[in-house]
């Protein structure tokens, strides 16, 4: 079955530091890959996505590249801000077999950015 | 923007009660989902629905049921609430299409069973 493994947190950084959150996956077929972010007290929001190998998703200064050869989708940001403090989830969807389009999530990584 | 609205942000119920969690989406999405979120376990899929009156079990359906009588509304039912169902519950919806359709989430219901 499908699975997503992301680095365990918590991750604590100082403002303007470089961020990497690792994500690797196992899937049948050709999945789409997503990063979601959950700010305190809120639901999940889509941060970025990539639908095929070598695609790069980007949003709000975050980037992730779909690497089929290493089955990875690592999240990066060059300079984090205090407002980026949140839980980040990596997810995949393979959409096989009908219209269910279930997502498989990683367990989440808590990021805290200190001023 | 897609809006997924969950009826309560916080809910406190007693063991043995029948509990209803409601979710409404305003984008005519075919697919709707219920997850629970627990520390260290991430999100786990309880049930999902890909059409009105259709439902399929997710990874942890035991102790739960669902209802989808209208396209925009998906209800999660705890038939007889137990303390191990204390959790954050998240509803999501998505459209049918290529598998790059993201899910859109509500703000969650934090349910406490006493």
Interface residues (C-beta under 8 A of the other chain):
Chain A: X31 X32 X34 X36 X41 X42 X43 X44 X45 X46 X49 X51 X89 X93 X94 X95 X96 X98 X99 X100 X101 X102 X103 X105 X106 X107 X108
Chain B: X4 X30 X31 X33 X40 X41 X42 X43 X45 X48 X50 X51 X56 X58 X90 X92 X94 X96 X98 X99 X100 X101 X102 X103 X104 X105 X106 X107 X108
